[in-house]
């Protein structure tokens, strides 16, 4: 059933498209949060169904989905190769808001990953080359030595994107917006992708 409804924290606007609503909430969070309003919990599961979760940074959001970047040898990337589905949670404490996203996952195109990598600070580019993400580390000095090695290798030249580093996009099938209310009677609205568009429903708190 589709409802004409009021998104939590907004004036009556009808069944607003959820990506534009998310962008409004993110902009408000970036103005209100002390740091890292783009931080999100990324939950994945292995082929056997073992779940895991960690914090990552949202780097792009558009009608195609929610994009983040990582080492392709990391545990999260291994999960996503085995089970290409994920859930995201944004929690903005200062605004008393939460957004949950669930959907399938796809790896971004090489050109898109190249373009984003080129915008990263030089130190972060070197760090991407130096870190064997999720592999055992004998000590901090081992990491610092690898950083120094790649800093010397690339010197002052352009640093290319490592082939083992890229992005993933969560293509949303379900997006839930949550706004805290008094007496734990919280305001919840969920958007579910249907064959012809988004289906909008309110949920009990």
Buried (B, 14 or more C-beta within 10 A) or exposed (E): EEEEBBBBBBEEEEBBBBBEBBEBBBEBBEEEBEEEBBBBBBBBBBEEEEEEBEEBEBBBBEEBBBBBBBBBBBBBBBBBEEBBBBBBBBBBEEBEBBBBBBBBBBBBEEEBBEEBBEEBEEEEBBBBBBBBBBEEEEEEEEBEEBBEEBBEEBEEEEBEBBEBBBBBBBBBBBBBBBBBEEEEEBBBBBBBBEEEEBBBBBEEE
